[in-house]
Amino acid sequence: MSKNIIIVLFFLIGLNQVKSQEVAQIVIGTKHILHSNILNEDRAYWVSLPESYSNVGSSYKRYPVLIVLDGNAHFRSITGMVNYMSAGLNGNTRIPEMIVVAIQNVNRRRDFTPDKIITKRENDSGGGDNFLSFLEDELIPELDQKYRTDPYRILFGHSLGGLLATHAYMKEKTLFNAFIAVDPSFGTWDTETMDKKLDAVTKQSFERFIYIATANWGKRNIRNRNRHVRLYEALNSKCEDEFPAKLEYFENENHGSVPLVAFYNGISSIFKGYGIYYRNIESKEQLIQHFQSLSLRLSSDFRPPEYLVNRIGYRMLQTRNESEKSKALSFFILNTENFPNSFNAFDSLGEAYEALGDKEKAIKNYRKSLLLNSNNNHARMKIESLNKSE
């Protein structure tokens, strides 16, 4: 064997060894510190951004915000679940992509209890409203400044966190639009306290969605369930229209095991209908009506996602049915109306016009796409090709 071959072999062996030792981290979020003047302390929070957040084609997007209490316990599981349910990696898009923000605990008894608890020994309970002020007056403005946030916000809390989430829901004013209260600890809300809180509820609460999960507490189960049921039924009776809420009991889950399944069911309940199957849409009007109903139920503006509309449009465009092909155009136009800063929406509309034989409008939309993204080589090539064919 020649000396040169031996040298090459040693080089390749060494290269393979280096490659086998390469280790890369999978990053699911970033850590941050915010000094709170309200709480007079530093507060840590972790942030997980959606899969599409850094994509060039998604630079126009804004995302709902999910704030998670007891973040140290729930951040990893909830970020994974949100990603799985929204990124569409397995065709699963039950909910919109969102920014997940997990608050790390300092003193949960102080921060999550809205009322002072009277005990023989002195305690620091009853700081719930102060903590909500920190979330709404300090943390949310910082998030809005740092990230492309949408003003639709969800608060998730378990146990005492669920108590605080329920309390926030019942307040007349809050920046949160939906709440997931998992097995909330209502132990300090006796009948008299709960009645006072229910009497103070205004119609503003019923413009929000609340999901309440109840776990099986064994021997103490009846008392716990009764409190949740009593609150839910009282709120339902006060609501003049259809009550935007859900109460769910988990027979086979205890207080510690219920958060995972309850979050999945809760977030699915909030966004029920969001993940409509693209083959079930027959017309633009049907799609618009579907998302208008969703928006009305959630008291917010949720438009048909760009990827969904594109998929419907291309399905119709690729059929041999001329009537279907002509309907496809209206879906691509809808995307440009809803997302006027999306270069992909205009690129797709250009393709639709090209497929339908309208070169002039195809070129016009490819140019619009290029204006929004000068690196869109597909649009540039299409413009050159269409100009040469004239």
C-alpha positions in Angstrom: 0.0 0.0 0.0 1.5 3.3 -1.0 2.4 6.0 1.5 -0.2 8.5 0.0 -3.0 6.0 0.4 -2.1 5.4 4.0 -2.1 9.1 4.7 -5.5 9.5 3.1 -6.9 6.6 5.1 -5.6 8.0 8.4 -7.2 11.4 7.4 -10.6 9.8 6.7 -10.5 7.8 9.9 -9.6 10.9 11.9 -12.4 12.9 10.1 -15.0 10.2 11.0 -13.9 10.2 14.6 -14.3 14.0 14.7 -17.8 13.8 13.1 -18.8 11.1 15.6 -17.9 13.3 18.5 -19.8 16.4 17.2 -22.6 17.2 19.7 -25.2 19.9 19.1 -27.8 21.1 21.6 -31.6 21.2 20.9 -32.7 24.6 22.1 -36.4 25.0 23.1 -36.2 28.4 24.7 -34.3 31.3 26.2 -34.0 32.6 29.8 -34.6 36.2 30.7 -34.7 38.4 33.9 -37.0 41.3 34.4 -36.8 43.5 37.4 -40.3 44.2 38.8 -40.9 47.5 40.4 -44.4 46.2 41.5 -43.0 43.2 43.3 -39.7 44.8 44.2 -37.6 41.9 43.0 -36.1 40.3 39.9 -38.3 37.8 38.1 -37.1 35.1 35.7 -39.1 33.9 32.7 -38.4 31.5 29.9 -39.5 32.0 26.3 -40.1 29.5 23.5 -40.7 30.9 20.1 -42.7 29.1 17.3 -41.0 27.0 14.7 -41.8 29.6 12.0 -40.8 32.7 14.0 -37.4 33.1 12.3 -38.4 32.0 8.8 -38.2 34.8 6.1 -41.6 33.9 4.8 -43.1 34.4 8.3 -41.6 37.8 9.2 -45.0 39.4 8.9 -46.6 37.1 11.4 -47.7 38.0 14.9 -48.3 35.2 17.5 -50.7 34.8 20.4 -49.0 34.6 23.8 -49.4 31.7 26.3 -48.3 32.6 29.8 -47.6 29.6 32.0 -47.5 29.8 35.8 -45.3 27.4 37.7 -43.1 27.6 34.6 -40.3 25.5 36.1 -42.7 22.5 36.3 -44.6 22.9 33.0 -42.3 24.7 30.5 -40.8 21.7 28.8 -44.0 19.7 28.5 -46.2 22.6 27.3 -43.7 23.9 24.8 -43.5 20.5 23.3 -47.2 20.1 23.1 -47.8 23.5 21.6 -45.2 22.8 19.0 -46.7 19.4 18.2 -50.2 20.8 17.9 -49.4 23.9 15.8 -46.3 23.4 13.6 -48.0 21.0 11.2 -45.1 18.6 11.2 -47.5 15.6 11.2 -50.4 17.5 9.6 -51.5 18.4 13.1 -52.6 22.1 13.3 -55.3 22.1 16.0 -54.1 25.4 17.3 -52.2 28.5 16.0 -48.5 28.8 16.6 -47.9 30.8 19.8 -45.2 32.3 22.0 -44.9 30.4 25.2 -43.7 32.3 28.3 -43.1 30.4 31.5 -42.8 32.4 34.8 -40.4 30.9 37.3 -41.6 30.8 40.9 -40.3 33.0 43.8 -43.1 32.6 46.3 -46.2 30.9 44.8 -48.2 31.1 48.0 -47.8 34.8 48.0 -48.2 35.3 44.3 -51.0 32.9 43.5 -53.5 33.6 46.3 -55.8 36.5 45.6 -57.1 36.7 49.2 -55.4 36.9 52.5 -55.5 33.6 54.2 -56.0 33.9 58.0 -53.8 31.4 59.9 -52.5 31.2 63.5 -49.0 32.0 62.2 -48.3 35.1 60.2 -48.1 34.5 56.4 -47.6 36.5 53.3 -50.6 35.2 51.3 -52.9 37.5 49.3 -50.5 38.9 46.7 -52.4 37.6 43.7 -53.6 41.0 42.4 -50.1 42.4 42.8 -48.7 39.5 40.8 -51.3 40.0 38.1 -50.3 43.6 37.9 -46.7 42.5 37.4 -47.9 40.3 34.5 -50.1 42.9 32.8 -48.2 46.1 33.5 -44.6 45.0 33.3 -44.1 41.5 31.7 -46.6 41.8 28.8 -45.4 45.2 27.7 -41.8 43.8 27.7 -42.9 40.9 25.6 -44.8 43.1 23.2 -41.7 45.2 22.7 -39.3 42.3 22.3 -41.4 39.9 20.1 -44.0 40.0 17.3 -46.9 39.3 19.7 -50.6 39.2 18.9 -52.9 40.8 21.5 -54.6 37.4 22.1 -53.2 36.1 25.5 -53.9 32.9 27.4 -53.1 32.3 31.1 -52.4 28.7 32.2 -52.3 27.8 35.9 -52.4 24.6 37.9 -53.5 24.2 41.6 -52.9 27.6 43.2 -52.0 28.8 39.7 -55.4 27.6 38.6 -56.9 29.6 41.5 -55.2 32.8 40.3 -56.2 32.1 36.7 -59.9 31.8 37.8 -59.6 35.0 39.8 -58.2 36.8 36.8 -61.0 35.5 34.6 -63.6 36.9 37.1 -62.0 40.4 37.2 -63.8 43.1 35.3 -60.6 44.1 33.5 -57.7 41.9 32.4 -55.4 41.7 29.4 -56.0 37.9 29.1 -58.5 36.5 26.6 -58.6 32.9 27.7 -57.8 30.9 30.8 -56.9 27.2 31.5 -57.4 26.6 35.2 -56.2 23.0 36.0 -57.6 21.6 39.2 -57.7 25.0 40.9 -57.3 25.1 44.6 -60.6 26.6 45.9 -59.9 25.6 49.5 -59.9 29.2 50.6 -63.1 30.0 48.8 -65.9 29.0 51.1 -69.5 29.5 50.1 -69.7 33.1 51.3 -66.4 34.1 49.6 -67.4 32.5 46.3 -70.8 34.1 46.4 -69.2 37.5 46.8 -66.9 36.9 43.9 -69.8 35.7 41.8 -71.9 38.7 42.6 -69.1 41.0 41.4 -68.7 39.3 38.0 -69.6 41.5 35.1 -70.4 40.7 31.5 -66.8 41.4 30.5 -65.8 38.0 31.9 -68.2 36.3 29.4 -66.2 37.8 26.5 -63.4 35.5 27.6 -63.0 31.7 27.5 -62.3 29.6 30.6 -61.5 25.9 30.8 -61.6 24.3 34.2 -60.2 20.8 34.8 -61.1 18.7 37.8 -58.9 15.8 39.0 -59.8 12.8 41.2 -58.8 13.5 44.8 -59.9 10.1 46.1 -61.6 10.5 49.5 -61.7 14.3 49.2 -63.0 14.1 45.7 -66.6 15.2 46.3 -65.7 18.4 48.1 -63.2 19.4 45.4 -65.5 18.6 42.5 -68.5 20.4 44.2 -66.5 23.7 44.4 -65.6 23.5 40.7 -69.1 22.5 39.6 -70.7 25.2 41.8 -68.6 27.9 40.3 -69.1 26.8 36.8 -72.9 26.4 37.1 -73.2 29.8 38.8 -71.2 31.5 36.0 -73.2 29.7 33.4 -76.5 30.9 35.0 -75.2 34.5 35.0 -74.2 34.4 31.3 -77.0 35.7 29.1 -75.7 34.1 25.9 -74.0 30.8 25.3 -71.3 30.4 28.0 -67.8 30.3 26.4 -66.4 27.7 28.8 -65.9 24.1 29.6 -65.6 22.0 32.8 -64.1 18.6 32.5 -63.6 15.9 35.1 -60.7 13.4 34.9 -61.6 10.2 36.8 -58.3 8.5 36.1 -56.0 11.5 36.9 -54.9 12.9 40.2 -53.9 16.4 41.2 -50.3 15.8 40.1 -50.9 13.9 36.8 -53.7 16.0 35.4 -51.9 19.1 34.0 -50.6 17.4 30.8 -53.9 16.0 29.6 -55.9 19.0 30.9 -53.7 21.4 28.9 -54.2 19.4 25.7 -57.9 19.3 26.2 -58.1 22.9 27.4 -56.1 24.5 24.5 -58.1 22.3 22.1 -61.4 23.5 23.6 -60.3 27.2 23.2 -59.4 26.7 19.6 -62.1 24.2 18.6 -62.5 24.4 14.9 -59.2 26.1 14.2 -57.7 23.0 12.7 -60.4 22.4 10.0 -59.4 19.9 7.4 -58.6 21.5 4.0 -60.6 19.0 2.0 -63.8 19.9 3.9 -63.8 23.4 2.5 -65.8 23.8 -0.7 -66.0 27.6 -1.0 -64.3 30.8 0.1 -67.5 31.9 1.8 -67.7 28.7 3.8 -64.1 29.2 5.0 -64.6 32.9 5.9 -67.8 32.1 7.8 -66.1 29.3 9.7 -63.3 31.6 11.0 -65.8 34.4 11.7 -67.7 32.1 14.0 -64.4 31.1 15.8 -63.5 34.8 16.1 -66.9 35.7 17.5 -66.7 32.9 20.1 -63.2 34.0 21.2 -64.0 37.7 21.0 -60.9 38.2 18.8 -59.9 38.2 15.1 -58.7 34.9 13.8 -58.4 34.7 10.0 -57.9 31.6 8.0 -54.2 30.7 8.2 -52.2 31.3 5.1 -50.9 27.7 4.8 -54.5 26.4 5.0 -55.8 28.7 2.3 -52.9 27.9 0.1 -53.5 24.2 0.4 -57.1 24.6 -0.5 -56.2 26.8 -3.5 -53.6 24.4 -4.9 -55.9 21.4 -4.4 -58.6 23.1 -6.6 -56.0 24.5 -9.0 -54.6 21.0 -9.7 -57.9 19.4 -10.6 -59.2 18.8 -14.1 -62.5 20.5 -13.2 -62.5 24.0 -14.8 -65.1 25.2 -12.3 -62.8 24.2 -9.4 -59.9 25.8 -11.0 -61.7 29.1 -11.3 -62.7 28.9 -7.6 -59.1 28.3 -6.6 -58.2 31.9 -7.6 -60.5 33.4 -5.0 -58.6 31.6 -2.2 -55.2 32.9 -3.4 -56.6 36.4 -3.6 -58.0 36.0 -0.1 -54.5 35.3 1.2 -53.1 38.5 -0.3 -56.0 40.4 1.3 -55.5 38.9 4.7 -51.7 38.9 4.6 -50.6 41.8 2.4 -47.0 41.6 3.7 -46.5 37.9 2.8 -44.3 37.5 -0.3 -45.4 33.9 -0.5 -49.1 34.8 -0.8 -48.3 36.9 -3.9 -46.0 34.3 -5.3 -48.8 31.7 -5.0 -51.3 34.1 -6.6 -48.8 34.6 -9.5 -48.7 30.8 -10.0 -52.5 30.7 -10.0 -52.8 33.3 -12.7 -50.1 31.6 -14.7 -51.9 28.3 -14.5 -55.1 30.0 -15.7 -53.3 31.6 -18.6 -53.2 35.2 -17.4 -49.6 36.1 -17.9 -50.0 39.8 -17.3 -51.5 39.3 -13.8 -49.1 36.5 -13.1 -46.1 38.9 -13.7 -47.7 41.6 -11.7 -48.0 39.4 -8.6 -44.6 37.9 -9.0 -43.2 41.4 -9.0 -45.2 42.3 -5.9 -43.7 39.2 -4.3 -40.2 40.4 -5.2 -40.8 43.8 -3.7 -41.7 42.1 -0.4 -38.7 39.7 -0.6 -35.9 40.6 -3.0 -34.4 37.1 -2.5 -37.4 35.3 -3.9 -35.6 33.7 -6.8 -38.6 31.7 -7.8 -40.5 34.9 -8.6 -37.5 36.4 -10.5 -37.2 33.2 -12.6 -40.9 33.2 -13.4 -40.9 36.9 -14.5 -38.0 36.2 -16.8 -39.6 33.1 -18.2 -43.0 34.7 -18.8 -41.4 37.8 -20.4 -39.4 35.6 -22.8 -42.6 33.7 -23.8 -44.4 36.8 -25.0 
